[in-house]
Amino acid sequence: MGEKLDEAKGRVKEAAGDLTDDKDLKREGKLDQAGATVKEKAGDAADKVSEAVDTAKDKLTSND
């Protein structure tokens, strides 16, 4: 859920930097958005790994 907040914060910073012609603030906003994307993708990957582990466990226990 924090990814959405980071993304929104990044968009605001980027827009503020664009309006004020502050390249550093605009760049910081883009970095915040990129960080949010990385967090989201990492969370998705962790979920998939967890599902795969659960599936493997289920298969092993059903063979007993």
All heavy atoms as TSV, in Angstrom:
chain	resi	resn	atom	element	x	y	z
A	1	MET	N	N	0.820	-1.190	0.000
A	1	MET	CA	C	0.000	0.000	0.000
A	1	MET	C	C	0.862	1.251	0.000
A	1	MET	O	O	0.491	2.267	-0.553
A	1	MET	CB	C	-0.929	-0.038	1.214
A	1	MET	CG	C	-1.920	1.083	1.240
A	1	MET	SD	S	-3.094	0.903	-0.087
A	1	MET	CE	C	-4.433	1.803	0.560
A	2	GLY	N	N	2.046	1.189	0.577
A	2	GLY	CA	C	2.942	2.327	0.610
A	2	GLY	C	C	3.423	2.723	-0.772
A	2	GLY	O	O	3.832	3.860	-0.998
A	3	GLU	N	N	3.353	1.758	-1.722
A	3	GLU	CA	C	3.779	2.066	-3.080
A	3	GLU	C	C	2.907	3.150	-3.687
A	3	GLU	O	O	3.399	4.031	-4.391
A	3	GLU	CB	C	3.722	0.815	-3.973
A	3	GLU	CG	C	4.555	-0.344	-3.507
A	3	GLU	CD	C	3.795	-1.272	-2.565
A	3	GLU	OE1	O	2.572	-1.405	-2.674
A	3	GLU	OE2	O	4.443	-1.870	-1.712
A	4	LYS	N	N	1.613	3.083	-3.430
A	4	LYS	CA	C	0.682	4.079	-3.990
A	4	LYS	C	C	0.989	5.466	-3.443
A	4	LYS	O	O	0.947	6.449	-4.170
A	4	LYS	CB	C	-0.770	3.699	-3.684
A	4	LYS	CG	C	-1.195	2.380	-4.261
A	4	LYS	CD	C	-1.275	2.416	-5.753
A	4	LYS	CE	C	-1.758	1.082	-6.280
A	4	LYS	NZ	N	-1.648	0.985	-7.696
A	5	LEU	N	N	1.302	5.533	-2.166
A	5	LEU	CA	C	1.637	6.811	-1.555
A	5	LEU	C	C	2.942	7.359	-2.123
A	5	LEU	O	O	3.031	8.551	-2.454
A	5	LEU	CB	C	1.749	6.666	-0.034
A	5	LEU	CG	C	2.038	7.932	0.759
A	5	LEU	CD1	C	0.930	8.962	0.563
A	5	LEU	CD2	C	2.181	7.596	2.229
A	6	ASP	N	N	3.934	6.501	-2.279
A	6	ASP	CA	C	5.209	6.921	-2.863
A	6	ASP	C	C	5.020	7.408	-4.297
A	6	ASP	O	O	5.628	8.395	-4.708
A	6	ASP	CB	C	6.221	5.770	-2.849
A	6	ASP	CG	C	6.748	5.461	-1.465
A	6	ASP	OD1	O	6.563	6.286	-0.556
A	6	ASP	OD2	O	7.341	4.381	-1.292
A	7	GLU	N	N	4.184	6.710	-5.041
A	7	GLU	CA	C	3.943	7.108	-6.422
A	7	GLU	C	C	3.260	8.471	-6.476
A	7	GLU	O	O	3.647	9.345	-7.259
A	7	GLU	CB	C	3.090	6.070	-7.144
A	7	GLU	CG	C	2.883	6.407	-8.603
A	7	GLU	CD	C	2.064	5.360	-9.344
A	7	GLU	OE1	O	1.785	4.287	-8.786
A	7	GLU	OE2	O	1.717	5.644	-10.494
A	8	ALA	N	N	2.251	8.655	-5.631
A	8	ALA	CA	C	1.543	9.936	-5.608
A	8	ALA	C	C	2.478	11.071	-5.179
A	8	ALA	O	O	2.465	12.156	-5.775
A	8	ALA	CB	C	0.347	9.852	-4.660
A	9	LYS	N	N	3.280	10.801	-4.168
A	9	LYS	CA	C	4.244	11.801	-3.704
A	9	LYS	C	C	5.216	12.153	-4.824
A	9	LYS	O	O	5.539	13.328	-5.037
A	9	LYS	CB	C	4.993	11.257	-2.485
A	9	LYS	CG	C	5.993	12.210	-1.882
A	9	LYS	CD	C	6.622	11.638	-0.622
A	9	LYS	CE	C	7.530	10.483	-0.944
A	9	LYS	NZ	N	8.335	10.013	0.173
A	10	GLY	N	N	5.645	11.161	-5.556
A	10	GLY	CA	C	6.557	11.382	-6.670
A	10	GLY	C	C	5.924	12.221	-7.766
A	10	GLY	O	O	6.559	13.111	-8.337
A	11	ARG	N	N	4.660	11.948	-8.045
A	11	ARG	CA	C	3.961	12.726	-9.072
A	11	ARG	C	C	3.832	14.192	-8.664
A	11	ARG	O	O	3.995	15.091	-9.493
A	11	ARG	CB	C	2.579	12.140	-9.335
A	11	ARG	CG	C	2.609	10.842	-10.092
A	11	ARG	CD	C	1.188	10.296	-10.301
A	11	ARG	NE	N	1.219	8.980	-10.852
A	11	ARG	CZ	C	1.112	8.716	-12.155
A	11	ARG	NH1	N	0.979	9.700	-13.015
A	11	ARG	NH2	N	1.142	7.469	-12.583
A	12	VAL	N	N	3.542	14.407	-7.385
A	12	VAL	CA	C	3.417	15.781	-6.891
A	12	VAL	C	C	4.759	16.499	-6.989
A	12	VAL	O	O	4.837	17.643	-7.455
A	12	VAL	CB	C	2.879	15.804	-5.442
A	12	VAL	CG1	C	2.988	17.186	-4.835
A	12	VAL	CG2	C	1.438	15.314	-5.399
A	13	LYS	N	N	5.822	15.820	-6.574
A	13	LYS	CA	C	7.155	16.432	-6.652
A	13	LYS	C	C	7.536	16.732	-8.096
A	13	LYS	O	O	8.076	17.800	-8.392
A	13	LYS	CB	C	8.215	15.510	-6.039
A	13	LYS	CG	C	8.235	15.498	-4.545
A	13	LYS	CD	C	9.377	14.602	-4.075
A	13	LYS	CE	C	9.450	14.497	-2.589
A	13	LYS	NZ	N	10.548	13.607	-2.168
A	14	GLU	N	N	7.263	15.787	-8.974
A	14	GLU	CA	C	7.605	15.988	-10.374
A	14	GLU	C	C	6.838	17.184	-10.946
A	14	GLU	O	O	7.407	18.036	-11.644
A	14	GLU	CB	C	7.296	14.735	-11.185
A	14	GLU	CG	C	7.691	14.861	-12.638
A	14	GLU	CD	C	7.387	13.622	-13.453
A	14	GLU	OE1	O	6.771	12.666	-12.927
A	14	GLU	OE2	O	7.776	13.611	-14.633
A	15	ALA	N	N	5.545	17.265	-10.641
A	15	ALA	CA	C	4.728	18.378	-11.134
A	15	ALA	C	C	5.205	19.706	-10.550
A	15	ALA	O	O	5.300	20.712	-11.266
A	15	ALA	CB	C	3.257	18.144	-10.789
A	16	ALA	N	N	5.518	19.704	-9.255
A	16	ALA	CA	C	6.011	20.932	-8.625
A	16	ALA	C	C	7.336	21.358	-9.239
A	16	ALA	O	O	7.565	22.551	-9.497
A	16	ALA	CB	C	6.155	20.733	-7.118
A	17	GLY	N	N	8.199	20.413	-9.500
A	17	GLY	CA	C	9.473	20.717	-10.131
A	17	GLY	C	C	9.298	21.254	-11.533
A	17	GLY	O	O	10.007	22.166	-11.958
A	18	ASP	N	N	8.314	20.705	-12.234
A	18	ASP	CA	C	8.026	21.169	-13.585
A	18	ASP	C	C	7.487	22.606	-13.555
A	18	ASP	O	O	7.907	23.449	-14.349
A	18	ASP	CB	C	7.018	20.230	-14.240
A	18	ASP	CG	C	6.960	20.388	-15.745
A	18	ASP	OD1	O	8.000	20.704	-16.354
A	18	ASP	OD2	O	5.873	20.180	-16.312
A	19	LEU	N	N	6.577	22.871	-12.622
A	19	LEU	CA	C	5.990	24.213	-12.511
A	19	LEU	C	C	7.005	25.268	-12.102
A	19	LEU	O	O	6.943	26.415	-12.557
A	19	LEU	CB	C	4.830	24.213	-11.511
A	19	LEU	CG	C	3.557	23.511	-11.971
A	19	LEU	CD1	C	2.569	23.420	-10.808
A	19	LEU	CD2	C	2.927	24.236	-13.151
A	20	THR	N	N	7.911	24.897	-11.224
A	20	THR	CA	C	8.891	25.859	-10.699
A	20	THR	C	C	10.220	25.809	-11.453
A	20	THR	O	O	11.148	26.534	-11.103
A	20	THR	CB	C	9.156	25.597	-9.206
A	20	THR	OG1	O	9.703	24.281	-9.059
A	20	THR	CG2	C	7.895	25.754	-8.388
A	21	ASP	N	N	10.279	24.964	-12.471
A	21	ASP	CA	C	11.498	24.774	-13.256
A	21	ASP	C	C	12.666	24.326	-12.374
A	21	ASP	O	O	13.811	24.717	-12.586
A	21	ASP	CB	C	11.853	26.046	-14.029
A	21	ASP	CG	C	12.733	25.750	-15.234
A	21	ASP	OD1	O	12.639	24.626	-15.775
A	21	ASP	OD2	O	13.528	26.626	-15.621
A	22	ASP	N	N	12.341	23.505	-11.371
A	22	ASP	CA	C	13.343	22.946	-10.455
A	22	ASP	C	C	13.660	21.526	-10.927
A	22	ASP	O	O	12.919	20.584	-10.659
A	22	ASP	CB	C	12.798	22.945	-9.028
A	22	ASP	CG	C	13.808	22.473	-7.998
A	22	ASP	OD1	O	14.758	21.754	-8.364
A	22	ASP	OD2	O	13.633	22.823	-6.819
A	23	LYS	N	N	14.747	21.375	-11.651
A	23	LYS	CA	C	15.100	20.083	-12.238
A	23	LYS	C	C	15.396	19.033	-11.177
A	23	LYS	O	O	15.092	17.860	-11.359
A	23	LYS	CB	C	16.291	20.246	-13.175
A	23	LYS	CG	C	15.942	21.042	-14.409
A	23	LYS	CD	C	17.136	21.229	-15.313
A	23	LYS	CE	C	16.727	22.093	-16.500
A	23	LYS	NZ	N	17.848	22.385	-17.376
A	24	ASP	N	N	15.991	19.458	-10.060
A	24	ASP	CA	C	16.300	18.497	-8.989
A	24	ASP	C	C	15.025	17.933	-8.380
A	24	ASP	O	O	14.929	16.730	-8.121
A	24	ASP	CB	C	17.154	19.146	-7.904
A	24	ASP	CG	C	18.578	19.431	-8.368
A	24	ASP	OD1	O	19.051	18.718	-9.290
A	24	ASP	OD2	O	19.211	20.339	-7.815
A	25	LEU	N	N	14.040	18.782	-8.129
A	25	LEU	CA	C	12.773	18.329	-7.552
A	25	LEU	C	C	12.039	17.426	-8.537
A	25	LEU	O	O	11.468	16.405	-8.144
A	25	LEU	CB	C	11.898	19.529	-7.167
A	25	LEU	CG	C	10.603	19.220	-6.433
A	25	LEU	CD1	C	10.868	18.483	-5.126
A	25	LEU	CD2	C	9.833	20.511	-6.164
A	26	LYS	N	N	12.068	17.790	-9.799
A	26	LYS	CA	C	11.428	16.970	-10.824
A	26	LYS	C	C	12.089	15.593	-10.886
A	26	LYS	O	O	11.414	14.564	-10.937
A	26	LYS	CB	C	11.527	17.665	-12.176
A	26	LYS	CG	C	10.741	17.011	-13.268
A	26	LYS	CD	C	10.767	17.852	-14.531
A	26	LYS	CE	C	9.995	17.187	-15.641
A	26	LYS	NZ	N	9.978	17.989	-16.863
A	27	ARG	N	N	13.423	15.558	-10.845
A	27	ARG	CA	C	14.167	14.292	-10.872
A	27	ARG	C	C	13.855	13.467	-9.624
A	27	ARG	O	O	13.667	12.246	-9.708
A	27	ARG	CB	C	15.666	14.575	-10.956
A	27	ARG	CG	C	16.503	13.347	-11.166
A	27	ARG	CD	C	17.991	13.628	-11.322
A	27	ARG	NE	N	18.296	14.778	-12.156
A	27	ARG	CZ	C	18.833	15.923	-11.704
A	27	ARG	NH1	N	19.153	16.049	-10.448
A	27	ARG	NH2	N	19.084	16.921	-12.517
A	28	GLU	N	N	13.773	14.133	-8.479
A	28	GLU	CA	C	13.455	13.424	-7.231
A	28	GLU	C	C	12.065	12.791	-7.315
A	28	GLU	O	O	11.857	11.662	-6.859
A	28	GLU	CB	C	13.514	14.406	-6.058
A	28	GLU	CG	C	13.383	13.762	-4.712
A	28	GLU	CD	C	13.498	14.754	-3.569
A	28	GLU	OE1	O	14.185	15.786	-3.718
A	28	GLU	OE2	O	12.889	14.480	-2.513
A	29	GLY	N	N	11.130	13.497	-7.912
A	29	GLY	CA	C	9.787	12.951	-8.095
A	29	GLY	C	C	9.792	11.710	-8.973
A	29	GLY	O	O	9.119	10.720	-8.682
A	30	LYS	N	N	10.574	11.760	-10.040
A	30	LYS	CA	C	10.662	10.596	-10.927
A	30	LYS	C	C	11.294	9.408	-10.200
A	30	LYS	O	O	10.878	8.265	-10.383
A	30	LYS	CB	C	11.461	10.942	-12.178
A	30	LYS	CG	C	10.700	11.828	-13.134
A	30	LYS	CD	C	11.486	12.088	-14.396
A	30	LYS	CE	C	10.680	12.935	-15.360
A	30	LYS	NZ	N	11.343	13.087	-16.654
A	31	LEU	N	N	12.299	9.701	-9.374
A	31	LEU	CA	C	12.937	8.627	-8.600
A	31	LEU	C	C	11.959	8.011	-7.598
A	31	LEU	O	O	11.958	6.791	-7.396
A	31	LEU	CB	C	14.178	9.153	-7.878
A	31	LEU	CG	C	15.386	9.438	-8.767
A	31	LEU	CD1	C	16.480	10.134	-7.961
A	31	LEU	CD2	C	15.908	8.162	-9.377
A	32	ASP	N	N	11.144	8.843	-6.949
A	32	ASP	CA	C	10.136	8.328	-6.017
A	32	ASP	C	C	9.168	7.398	-6.742
A	32	ASP	O	O	8.803	6.342	-6.218
A	32	ASP	CB	C	9.357	9.469	-5.366
A	32	ASP	CG	C	10.146	10.225	-4.313
A	32	ASP	OD1	O	11.231	9.748	-3.926
A	32	ASP	OD2	O	9.681	11.300	-3.885
A	33	GLN	N	N	8.763	7.802	-7.943
A	33	GLN	CA	C	7.841	6.970	-8.711
A	33	GLN	C	C	8.499	5.650	-9.114
A	33	GLN	O	O	7.873	4.588	-9.049
A	33	GLN	CB	C	7.372	7.716	-9.960
A	33	GLN	CG	C	6.462	8.887	-9.640
A	33	GLN	CD	C	6.091	9.652	-10.877
A	33	GLN	OE1	O	5.405	9.113	-11.738
A	33	GLN	NE2	N	6.542	10.889	-10.975
A	34	ALA	N	N	9.756	5.719	-9.519
A	34	ALA	CA	C	10.475	4.505	-9.892
A	34	ALA	C	C	10.629	3.579	-8.691
A	34	ALA	O	O	10.483	2.355	-8.812
A	34	ALA	CB	C	11.842	4.855	-10.471
A	35	GLY	N	N	10.912	4.166	-7.532
A	35	GLY	CA	C	11.029	3.367	-6.312
A	35	GLY	C	C	9.731	2.663	-5.969
A	35	GLY	O	O	9.727	1.506	-5.538
A	36	ALA	N	N	8.621	3.349	-6.187
A	36	ALA	CA	C	7.312	2.748	-5.925
A	36	ALA	C	C	7.072	1.564	-6.853
A	36	ALA	O	O	6.560	0.522	-6.428
A	36	ALA	CB	C	6.209	3.793	-6.103
A	37	THR	N	N	7.489	1.706	-8.103
A	37	THR	CA	C	7.328	0.616	-9.068
A	37	THR	C	C	8.168	-0.585	-8.665
A	37	THR	O	O	7.709	-1.731	-8.726
A	37	THR	CB	C	7.725	1.091	-10.481
A	37	THR	OG1	O	6.874	2.191	-10.839
A	37	THR	CG2	C	7.578	-0.011	-11.503
A	38	VAL	N	N	9.390	-0.339	-8.220
A	38	VAL	CA	C	10.268	-1.427	-7.790
A	38	VAL	C	C	9.658	-2.148	-6.588
A	38	VAL	O	O	9.636	-3.382	-6.536
A	38	VAL	CB	C	11.679	-0.893	-7.461
A	38	VAL	CG1	C	12.509	-1.942	-6.744
A	38	VAL	CG2	C	12.378	-0.424	-8.724
A	39	LYS	N	N	9.149	-1.383	-5.628
A	39	LYS	CA	C	8.514	-1.997	-4.452
A	39	LYS	C	C	7.333	-2.864	-4.867
A	39	LYS	O	O	7.142	-3.967	-4.347
A	39	LYS	CB	C	8.016	-0.924	-3.482
A	39	LYS	CG	C	9.078	-0.262	-2.670
A	39	LYS	CD	C	8.426	0.739	-1.727
A	39	LYS	CE	C	9.415	1.573	-0.963
A	39	LYS	NZ	N	8.739	2.567	-0.101
A	40	GLU	N	N	6.539	-2.366	-5.796
A	40	GLU	CA	C	5.358	-3.108	-6.239
A	40	GLU	C	C	5.771	-4.409	-6.924
A	40	GLU	O	O	5.214	-5.473	-6.647
A	40	GLU	CB	C	4.534	-2.254	-7.194
A	40	GLU	CG	C	3.251	-2.905	-7.639
A	40	GLU	CD	C	2.419	-2.019	-8.544
A	40	GLU	OE1	O	2.755	-0.839	-8.728
A	40	GLU	OE2	O	1.424	-2.538	-9.073
A	41	LYS	N	N	6.761	-4.328	-7.803
A	41	LYS	CA	C	7.223	-5.522	-8.529
A	41	LYS	C	C	7.845	-6.533	-7.568
A	41	LYS	O	O	7.637	-7.734	-7.712
A	41	LYS	CB	C	8.233	-5.145	-9.613
A	41	LYS	CG	C	7.680	-4.243	-10.690
A	41	LYS	CD	C	6.618	-4.912	-11.498
A	41	LYS	CE	C	6.140	-3.975	-12.598
A	41	LYS	NZ	N	4.964	-4.451	-13.277
A	42	ALA	N	N	8.587	-6.050	-6.589
A	42	ALA	CA	C	9.196	-6.946	-5.602
A	42	ALA	C	C	8.110	-7.647	-4.786
A	42	ALA	O	O	8.210	-8.846	-4.504
A	42	ALA	CB	C	10.138	-6.177	-4.687
A	43	GLY	N	N	7.081	-6.909	-4.429
A	43	GLY	CA	C	5.965	-7.504	-3.689
A	43	GLY	C	C	5.247	-8.559	-4.511
A	43	GLY	O	O	4.887	-9.626	-4.000
A	44	ASP	N	N	5.057	-8.269	-5.804
A	44	ASP	CA	C	4.415	-9.238	-6.696
A	44	ASP	C	C	5.254	-10.506	-6.810
A	44	ASP	O	O	4.728	-11.619	-6.772
A	44	ASP	CB	C	4.211	-8.640	-8.097
A	44	ASP	CG	C	3.160	-7.542	-8.131
A	44	ASP	OD1	O	2.393	-7.406	-7.145
A	44	ASP	OD2	O	3.107	-6.813	-9.150
A	45	ALA	N	N	6.557	-10.335	-6.942
A	45	ALA	CA	C	7.452	-11.489	-7.054
A	45	ALA	C	C	7.419	-12.321	-5.773
A	45	ALA	O	O	7.381	-13.554	-5.822
A	45	ALA	CB	C	8.874	-11.028	-7.352
A	46	ALA	N	N	7.420	-11.656	-4.633
A	46	ALA	CA	C	7.372	-12.374	-3.359
A	46	ALA	C	C	6.079	-13.160	-3.235
A	46	ALA	O	O	6.075	-14.301	-2.743
A	46	ALA	CB	C	7.526	-11.398	-2.203
A	47	ASP	N	N	4.981	-12.576	-3.693
A	47	ASP	CA	C	3.695	-13.277	-3.656
A	47	ASP	C	C	3.729	-14.531	-4.529
A	47	ASP	O	O	3.237	-15.587	-4.127
A	47	ASP	CB	C	2.562	-12.358	-4.124
A	47	ASP	CG	C	2.241	-11.254	-3.139
A	47	ASP	OD1	O	2.659	-11.356	-1.962
A	47	ASP	OD2	O	1.573	-10.275	-3.546
A	48	LYS	N	N	4.323	-14.412	-5.705
A	48	LYS	CA	C	4.396	-15.566	-6.611
A	48	LYS	C	C	5.262	-16.674	-6.026
A	48	LYS	O	O	4.924	-17.854	-6.133
A	48	LYS	CB	C	4.919	-15.131	-7.977
A	48	LYS	CG	C	3.897	-14.347	-8.765
A	48	LYS	CD	C	4.407	-13.964	-10.131
A	48	LYS	CE	C	3.344	-13.153	-10.861
A	48	LYS	NZ	N	3.777	-12.767	-12.207
A	49	VAL	N	N	6.361	-16.301	-5.403
A	49	VAL	CA	C	7.229	-17.297	-4.772
A	49	VAL	C	C	6.482	-17.995	-3.643
A	49	VAL	O	O	6.530	-19.218	-3.507
A	49	VAL	CB	C	8.538	-16.656	-4.270
A	49	VAL	CG1	C	9.302	-17.607	-3.369
A	49	VAL	CG2	C	9.396	-16.211	-5.440
A	50	SER	N	N	5.776	-17.219	-2.856
A	50	SER	CA	C	5.013	-17.788	-1.746
A	50	SER	C	C	3.950	-18.769	-2.254
A	50	SER	O	O	3.765	-19.845	-1.690
A	50	SER	CB	C	4.362	-16.660	-0.943
A	50	SER	OG	O	3.611	-17.178	0.120
A	51	GLU	N	N	3.269	-18.382	-3.332
A	51	GLU	CA	C	2.265	-19.274	-3.919
A	51	GLU	C	C	2.907	-20.571	-4.428
A	51	GLU	O	O	2.349	-21.653	-4.251
A	51	GLU	CB	C	1.547	-18.567	-5.067
A	51	GLU	CG	C	0.615	-17.464	-4.617
A	51	GLU	CD	C	0.051	-16.655	-5.778
A	51	GLU	OE1	O	0.176	-17.097	-6.947
A	51	GLU	OE2	O	-0.505	-15.584	-5.516
A	52	ALA	N	N	4.071	-20.454	-5.059
A	52	ALA	CA	C	4.758	-21.633	-5.573
A	52	ALA	C	C	5.180	-22.555	-4.435
A	52	ALA	O	O	5.058	-23.780	-4.540
A	52	ALA	CB	C	5.977	-21.218	-6.397
A	53	VAL	N	N	5.645	-21.981	-3.342
A	53	VAL	CA	C	6.046	-22.778	-2.178
A	53	VAL	C	C	4.827	-23.491	-1.595
A	53	VAL	O	O	4.880	-24.681	-1.278
A	53	VAL	CB	C	6.742	-21.897	-1.117
A	53	VAL	CG1	C	6.893	-22.630	0.200
A	53	VAL	CG2	C	8.097	-21.424	-1.622
A	54	ASP	N	N	3.712	-22.774	-1.486
A	54	ASP	CA	C	2.488	-23.389	-0.960
A	54	ASP	C	C	2.013	-24.529	-1.851
A	54	ASP	O	O	1.601	-25.579	-1.357
A	54	ASP	CB	C	1.386	-22.339	-0.816
A	54	ASP	CG	C	1.640	-21.357	0.315
A	54	ASP	OD1	O	2.478	-21.657	1.192
A	54	ASP	OD2	O	0.998	-20.284	0.327
A	55	THR	N	N	2.097	-24.339	-3.160
A	55	THR	CA	C	1.696	-25.384	-4.103
A	55	THR	C	C	2.588	-26.610	-3.960
A	55	THR	O	O	2.097	-27.747	-3.946
A	55	THR	CB	C	1.754	-24.851	-5.550
A	55	THR	OG1	O	0.866	-23.735	-5.670
A	55	THR	CG2	C	1.368	-25.914	-6.554
A	56	ALA	N	N	3.884	-26.378	-3.829
A	56	ALA	CA	C	4.821	-27.494	-3.656
A	56	ALA	C	C	4.545	-28.235	-2.357
A	56	ALA	O	O	4.567	-29.464	-2.320
A	56	ALA	CB	C	6.257	-26.979	-3.687
A	57	LYS	N	N	4.269	-27.493	-1.291
A	57	LYS	CA	C	3.952	-28.124	-0.004
A	57	LYS	C	C	2.702	-28.981	-0.124
A	57	LYS	O	O	2.648	-30.103	0.393
A	57	LYS	CB	C	3.728	-27.071	1.079
A	57	LYS	CG	C	4.965	-26.454	1.633
A	57	LYS	CD	C	4.574	-25.475	2.727
A	57	LYS	CE	C	5.734	-24.697	3.280
A	57	LYS	NZ	N	5.306	-23.729	4.300
A	58	ASP	N	N	1.687	-28.440	-0.792
A	58	ASP	CA	C	0.439	-29.171	-0.959
A	58	ASP	C	C	0.673	-30.480	-1.724
A	58	ASP	O	O	0.109	-31.520	-1.374
A	58	ASP	CB	C	-0.611	-28.324	-1.692
A	58	ASP	CG	C	-1.127	-27.172	-0.855
A	58	ASP	OD1	O	-0.929	-27.197	0.384
A	58	ASP	OD2	O	-1.734	-26.245	-1.437
A	59	LYS	N	N	1.483	-30.426	-2.761
A	59	LYS	CA	C	1.765	-31.625	-3.549
A	59	LYS	C	C	2.514	-32.656	-2.722
A	59	LYS	O	O	2.251	-33.841	-2.797
A	59	LYS	CB	C	2.553	-31.268	-4.795
A	59	LYS	CG	C	1.724	-30.596	-5.853
A	59	LYS	CD	C	2.532	-30.304	-7.093
A	59	LYS	CE	C	1.660	-29.624	-8.135
A	59	LYS	NZ	N	2.416	-29.336	-9.359
A	60	LEU	N	N	3.455	-32.187	-1.913
A	60	LEU	CA	C	4.237	-33.117	-1.086
A	60	LEU	C	C	3.381	-33.764	-0.024
A	60	LEU	O	O	3.535	-34.944	0.265
A	60	LEU	CB	C	5.423	-32.397	-0.453
A	60	LEU	CG	C	6.562	-32.021	-1.403
A	60	LEU	CD1	C	7.590	-31.163	-0.681
A	60	LEU	CD2	C	7.217	-33.271	-1.958
A	61	THR	N	N	2.519	-32.996	0.606
A	61	THR	CA	C	1.690	-33.556	1.684
A	61	THR	C	C	0.564	-34.420	1.142
A	61	THR	O	O	0.119	-35.335	1.817
A	61	THR	CB	C	1.098	-32.438	2.563
A	61	THR	OG1	O	0.329	-31.536	1.769
A	61	THR	CG2	C	2.186	-31.688	3.300
A	62	SER	N	N	0.114	-34.181	-0.096
A	62	SER	CA	C	-0.959	-35.013	-0.648
A	62	SER	C	C	-0.433	-36.381	-1.104
A	62	SER	O	O	-1.204	-37.308	-1.261
A	62	SER	CB	C	-1.636	-34.300	-1.819
A	62	SER	OG	O	-0.757	-34.182	-2.920
A	63	ASN	N	N	0.880	-36.487	-1.290
A	63	ASN	CA	C	1.466	-37.767	-1.683
A	63	ASN	C	C	1.669	-38.698	-0.497
A	63	ASN	O	O	1.981	-39.865	-0.689
A	63	ASN	CB	C	2.815	-37.542	-2.388
A	63	ASN	CG	C	2.641	-36.954	-3.762
A	63	ASN	OD1	O	1.593	-37.122	-4.379
A	63	ASN	ND2	N	3.643	-36.264	-4.265
A	64	ASP	N	N	1.528	-38.192	0.705
A	64	ASP	CA	C	1.744	-39.030	1.904
A	64	ASP	C	C	0.596	-39.945	2.177
A	64	ASP	O	O	-0.453	-39.969	1.881
A	64	ASP	CB	C	1.985	-38.160	3.144
A	64	ASP	CG	C	3.352	-37.458	3.075
A	64	ASP	OD1	O	4.216	-37.932	2.316
A	64	ASP	OD2	O	3.522	-36.458	3.784
